Amino acid sequence: MPTFEIRYIKKLCDDSGHEHDTCQSVTTVEAPTAHEALRLAEAQVCGSRQQSDWTVFADAVELRATSPLGRAAHG
């Protein structure tokens, strides 16, 4: 089964007011598809933070496949 790394990114301002992307959390999951990987990661991260929505602590997610994907894994 493919392995995915999901990073939760938040835009933060530095002392000079410039925005930078900052990684708030990294989760690694095994899932048959990218869509399922995002769903599993969201449940895992939200559960550990006792939040109902990941957008409370991040602005975006980055998803990377860290193992080879099969034909059906792109959904």
C-alpha positions in Angstrom: 0.0 0.0 0.0 1.3 3.5 -0.8 2.7 5.7 1.9 1.9 9.4 2.0 3.4 12.3 3.9 0.9 15.1 4.7 2.2 18.5 5.9 -0.1 21.1 7.4 1.1 24.6 6.4 0.3 28.0 8.0 1.3 31.4 6.7 3.0 33.4 9.5 4.5 36.9 9.4 8.0 37.6 10.6 9.2 40.7 12.5 9.3 42.7 9.2 5.8 41.7 8.2 6.8 39.3 5.5 4.8 36.1 5.2 6.5 32.7 5.3 5.0 29.2 5.0 5.5 27.3 8.3 5.0 23.6 8.8 2.6 23.1 11.7 2.4 19.3 11.6 3.6 16.3 9.5 1.6 13.0 9.4 2.6 9.8 7.5 -0.2 7.4 6.6 -0.6 4.3 4.4 -3.7 4.5 2.1 -4.8 3.1 -1.2 -5.4 6.6 -2.7 -4.3 10.2 -2.1 -7.8 11.2 -1.3 -8.0 8.5 1.4 -4.6 9.5 2.7 -5.9 13.1 3.3 -9.0 11.8 5.0 -6.9 9.6 7.4 -4.4 12.3 8.1 -7.1 14.8 8.9 -8.8 12.4 11.3 -5.4 11.6 13.0 -4.3 15.2 13.4 -7.6 16.6 14.4 -8.0 13.9 17.0 -4.6 14.5 18.5 -5.3 18.2 18.7 -8.9 17.8 19.8 -10.1 20.0 16.9 -12.9 19.3 14.5 -11.3 21.0 11.5 -7.7 21.2 10.4 -8.2 24.8 9.0 -8.2 26.0 12.6 -4.4 25.5 12.8 -3.3 25.5 9.1 -4.0 27.3 5.9 -3.1 24.5 3.4 -1.9 20.9 3.1 0.9 19.4 1.1 0.7 15.8 0.1 3.6 13.8 -1.0 3.8 10.1 -2.0 6.8 8.6 -0.2 6.4 5.2 -1.7 5.5 4.1 -5.3 1.9 4.6 -6.3 0.0 1.9 -8.1 -2.5 2.8 -10.9 -5.5 3.1 -8.6 -3.6 5.3 -6.0 -4.1 8.6 -7.7 -7.8 9.1 -6.8 
